[in-house]
């Protein structure tokens, strides 16, 4: 009992008195066990000290690495981005990237030419399409090749007309011109991203090694850097707008608010390795106006706001997005609507009209398509923003898919998955054209005005002008659209009397 008492009093690791038990001369069997326990406790203590020192060294190394990472990011990227200065790093990176992709393209083309039966085509469309022609022109051509060769306006039906509708039906089944706008386009040349190459195959060892190095660079270097810059940009936006929002309304507050927004968007754009070319800056949207643009991605806002301030329009959200919205509206009069208010058309129009009536407020940024299109076309503009009145400032945005696909397929990917794709792409390269301001004419309604603006954007951006509604991304074709096609054919055969 005495030996047991001495063990629990002095030999237990918590007592911190291991040396006393080692010096105690004990010759009994119990004493032998006592010395063995003391040796085990001493060894465990030394191991614990060694592990603690190793962990402290590891944490110290990681802390130094993080400090160096932040210093490089802040000094070379964030600060120049905040003040709109370029150190040439992005330009050098883009030159190296272009040379690399050109080499990879030559390897693929050479392999395609060497393989028998392998045809390299610059077109990725299944159906070869001619320039857009009208229904009447196609019908006339079909009747010219028919046996009877009857003129078009004779007022009766010809069997060759069936060929036209059958052809259009088959094209719609195989590859129609609407649903293909809601999915990423297949690139003519591979950009070393597997997400843009649906027919991946082994070309050469060097190309495979290059692809592997690219994966390591994009996920090991670009992704952490872009996440860091994104977090810094969002934090700066929330903190800066919250601080500016406490100031009284004045010209100084407006200037600081626009400066904070501009710095934040520039940091986020630099974090995406965005190379943006702005054209015709003399036509930039002015205060008290409405800026309308084609919509491809949520980063359209970052692309446009990187060159000037805008007032955003949208629905109030919860979570992180809600925190950002509430902080932004404190510093700048953005137009946020509750979910119930979005259904009130008159309330929305009134809020927008009141905003543009104040010529001191930033121009409103609106995407009239209402959904993201894959940057190959422009679809129907909703007429709401064209009923408000005022001056419309059209803007055309065209992304270069060679370096990364900016299109957000919201029916397939969530926001987090999409942002991960953006941050692991090579870069974001796009052109922005500011078009001359446009106003509604006396003899046109809101729909005609919207179509005129849409046509101007499509022509400038080299996009296909489509009359289809972007809501077809999630909804079925309306019966009115089918009836419109039937009416066009009826008018062509019988004239306007049939209507």
Secondary structure, DSSP 4 states (H G I P E B T S, - for coil): -HHHHHIIIIISGGG--HHHHHHS---SHHHHHHHHHHHHHHHHHHHHHHHHHHHHHHHHHHHHHHHHHHHHHIIIIIHHHHTT---SHHHHHHHHHHHHHHHHHHHHHHHHHHSTT----S---SS---S---HHHHHHHHHHHSSS---TTSSS--THHHHHHHHHHHHHHHH-TTGGGGSPPPPSS--S-GGG-TT-----HHHHHHHHHHHHHIIIIIHHHHHHHHHHHHHHHHHHHHHHHTSPSSHHHHHHHHHHHHHHHHHHHHHTTEEEEEE-GGG---TT-EEEE----TTHHHHHHTSS--EEEEE---HHHHHHHHHHHHHS--EEE-HHHHT-HHHHHHHHHHHHH-TTSPPEEE-TT-S---SSEE-PPPSGGGSS-S-EEEEEEEE-TTS------TTT--HHHHHHHHHTSS-EEEEEEEPPPB---TT--HHHHHHHHHHHHHHHHT-EE--S-GGGGTSPPPHHHHHHHHHHHHHHHH-GGG-
